[in-house]
Amino acid sequence: MNGAESLVETLLASDVDICFTNPGTSEMHFVAALDKIPGMRCVLCLFEGGVTGAADGYYRMTGKPASTLLHLAPGLGNGLANLHNAKKAHSGIVNIVGDHATYHLKYDAPLTADIEGVAGPMSHWVKTSPTSETIAADGALAVETARKSPGQIATLILPADTAWGDAHEVVTAKAPADKPRVSAETIKKTAGLLRSGKTMSLLLGGDALTEECLELAGRIVTKTGCGIYIDWFNTRLQRGAGRVQVERIPYVVDNALKVLEAAGDLVLIGAKAPVAFFAYPEKPSALMPENSLCHDFAVVGDDMEAALQALAAELDALASPPANVAEPYTPPLPTGPCSKEGIAAILANMIPENAVVIDESVTTGREFMRATAGAKPHDWLNNRGGSIGFGLPLAVGASIACPDRKVIALEGDGSAMYTIQSLWTLARENLDVTILVFANGTYNILRGELTNVGVQNPGPRAIDMLSINRPDLDWVKMATGMGVDAQKVTTHEALAQAFKAGLAHPGPYLIEVVV
């Protein structure tokens, strides 16, 4: 057994049985080990941002880490944007990054670089395994790190001679510790705040957005009359008809300030005090009014369901009916040219029960969540880190994690171009994903941001830097060229028919929606 084989055996013994991969020469012994040892599903992605984004999506839907295989510092570097998103989403990932053989590093070959330095900002834990005999123990430690609550990014660097050298052991990672519990003192204190008569609201995030947690929060709302909010971007929200509906704090600063003025003090449950996504001239970064406070209740990584159960019990709210339960709602199907409002109505009508919706629709989809509150029950995943190009890779990981569920990816055209190679992986793996690409030929969000920072009359060069319509992108040709069935629509009637066809299609299906 060599070091690479001991690492693969260790990953499998530790319940890490999928590897999203884009290998190079330094990783060939690990590739051979993956081939030799049964049990690991290997998914090839043609760009490293697809690798890391897929691992994020897999963790969000399973709660267990996948492994990635990346080639040296440049390969890891290509994956950093979606590692950033994964880190903000608290997704556990085990990165395996190849390196030159230890004795080769002194020659400063072209691909030699500081891999630990590259990995550090987007990882919670980084280690270069020194010998083939230590790689199994290091691999187990990486898995233990990734499985902590909240999930963490562990990056293990595997020099080539560490992979091909002799090894003699396989190590099983220790089981993750139980999630921390909120103290009885904090529960009593928070219950007192909610009984105080002061205007209060719950702000929920992270693991507090499951159906069970939201129902408990809804019971607390009924009992106390408090408000209930979530951030604009969330890792995974379980929503739809029959589930507790929550209001998002708006993305636009002025709108967020109005909402939070009415919300009063906030009880933070898996969330942080709200801040603006960017800084703007003469607008605040911290969005809480000066006369309001944030009260910590449960931090990310705590056992959210146990905390909310205990708080509801302390408030004698367990028997109260949950507030804000969404009623089934299917608006009339629209006609005419595609519009944001019409697309939202079609989604509200046609999202299948138990679907997984991945939202990178950016400006086109700002009101999609409000319009789809009464759709059939489903999960909704946002971009927690703000680095665009997460949607298609996330769809790969989510679909592999949940092969029995329909995945719907809502994509802006500019965002999708960052990781367009993921279409090939969707086709190769025959994943059950329907993709709507909203083709407006521009980075439309940036046009709004140009105004927000005070540029009132942008000239042709500024507008040209925000446009992607010279030449126009042909999404049908790009998709079919990578093995994905596709069609283009310009009207609501055609979109409804195409969406129905895509949902019935057993593999990936792309719809270019001209808006």
Secondary structure, 3 states (H helix, E strand, C coil): CEHHHHHHHHHHHCCCCEEEECCCHHHHHHHHHHHHCCCCEEEECCCHHHHHHHHHHHHHHHCCCEEEEEEHHHHHHHCHHHHHHHHHCCCCEEEEEEECCHHHHHHCCCCCCCHHHHHHHHCCEEEECCCCCCHHHHHHHHHHHHCCCCCCEEEEEEEHHHHHCECCCCCCCCCCCCCCCCCHHHHHHHHHHHHCCCCEEEEECHHHHCHHHHHHHHHHHHHHCCEEEECCCCCCEEECCCCECCEECCCCHHHHHHHHHHHCEEEEECCCCCECCCCCCCCCCECCCCCCCEEEEECCCCCHHHHHHHHHHHCCCCCCCCCCECCCCCCCCCCCECCHHHHHHHHHHHCCCCEEEEEECCCCCCCHHHHCCCCCCEEEECCCCCCCCCHHHHHHHHHHHCCCCCEEEEEEHHHHHHHCCHHHHHHHCCCCEEEEEEECCECHHHHHHHHHCCCCCCCHHHHHHCECCCCCCCHHHHHHHCCCEEEEECEHHHHHHHHHHHHHCCCCEEEEEEC
